[in-house]
C-alpha cells in the first residue's frame, strides 16, 4: 500500500491531464489541486496495489480530457513503488481506449 504525501501527475496516452497533491493512507486516496478533487480507495496486498480514484471538477477550468463530464473514474495498478515515489498504469472508465500513466513523487510522511 502507498502511504504518505505525494505530488502526482496524470498523463493520458493523448497528453498530460493534470497534477495535484495526494495523500495516501489506510482509509484511501485524498487530494486536490486548484480546480479538481481526487478521492478513492487502495486495494491489494504485497507488491500489488490497485487504486480506484474519482477526479471531480469543482471550479475553474476542466481538464481537457473531461469533455462535458463533471468527473472521471480511474482504475490503475501501481507498477513501480520506490521510497521516493511510484508509477501506475491504468484506464479511465469513461474512456476505455485511453491509457493512463500516473507518476507520484513522495513529498513527506504522514504524522504518526
C-alpha positions in Angstrom: 0.0 0.0 0.0 1.0 3.6 -0.6 1.4 5.8 2.5 2.4 9.4 2.6 2.0 12.8 0.8 2.8 12.8 -2.9 2.9 15.2 -5.9 1.1 13.3 -8.7 1.0 13.9 -12.4 -1.7 12.3 -14.5 -0.8 11.6 -18.2 -3.0 10.0 -20.8 -1.9 8.5 -24.0 -3.0 11.7 -25.6 -1.4 14.4 -23.3 -0.7 15.4 -19.7 -4.1 15.7 -17.9 -3.1 17.4 -14.7 -1.4 17.3 -11.4 -2.0 17.7 -7.7 -1.2 16.8 -4.1 -2.5 13.5 -2.9 -2.4 11.8 0.5 -2.4 8.0 0.7 -3.4 6.4 4.0 -5.1 3.3 5.3 -8.5 4.9 4.5 -7.7 5.6 0.9 -6.7 8.3 -1.5 -7.4 12.0 -0.9 -6.2 15.1 -2.8 -6.8 18.2 -4.8 -5.4 21.0 -6.9 -7.0 24.4 -7.5 -9.7 23.0 -9.8 -10.3 19.3 -9.0 -10.7 17.0 -6.0 -9.2 13.4 -6.0 -10.6 10.7 -3.8 -10.6 6.9 -3.9 -9.6 3.6 -2.5 -6.5 1.4 -2.3 -6.7 -2.4 -2.6 -4.3 -5.3 -2.8 -1.6 -6.7 -0.8 2.1 -7.5 -1.1 3.5 -6.0 -4.2 0.1 -5.5 -5.8 -1.5 -2.1 -5.2 -4.7 -1.2 -7.1 -6.2 2.3 -7.0 -9.7 3.4 -7.8 -9.8 7.1 -8.0 -12.5 9.7 -8.8 -11.3 13.0 -10.2 -14.2 15.5 -9.8 -14.2 19.0 -11.3 -15.0 21.7 -8.6 -14.3 25.1 -10.1 -12.4 26.9 -12.9 -11.0 25.2 -16.0 -11.7 21.5 -16.5 -9.1 19.1 -17.7 -9.4 18.9 -21.5 -9.9 15.1 -21.3 -13.1 15.5 -19.3 -15.1 16.9 -22.2 -18.6 17.6 -20.7 -18.1 15.2 -17.8 -18.0 16.6 -14.2 -16.0 13.6 -13.0 -14.0 10.7 -14.3 -13.0 7.4 -12.6 -9.6 5.9 -12.8 -8.6 2.2 -12.4 -4.9 2.0 -12.0 -2.3 -0.5 -10.8 1.0 0.5 -9.2 3.7 -0.9 -11.4 6.7 0.6 -9.5 6.8 1.5 -5.8 10.0 3.1 -4.6 10.9 5.0 -1.4 10.9 8.3 -3.4 7.7 7.7 -5.5 5.7 5.4 -7.7 4.4 4.8 -11.2 1.0 3.4 -12.0 -0.8 2.4 -15.3 -4.4 2.1 -16.0 -7.5 3.4 -17.7 -10.3 5.9 -17.5 -13.6 4.1 -17.1 -15.5 6.6 -19.2 -12.9 6.3 -22.0 -11.6 2.8 -22.0 -9.4 3.4 -25.1 -7.2 5.9 -23.3 -4.3 4.5 -21.4 -3.3 6.4 -18.2 0.1 6.9 -16.6 0.3 8.2 -13.0 3.6 9.3 -11.6 3.9 10.2 -7.9 6.9 11.9 -6.2 6.9 11.5 -2.4 6.9 14.8 -0.5 6.7 13.5 3.0 5.4 11.1 5.6 2.1 11.2 7.5 2.0 12.1 11.1 2.1 9.0 13.4 
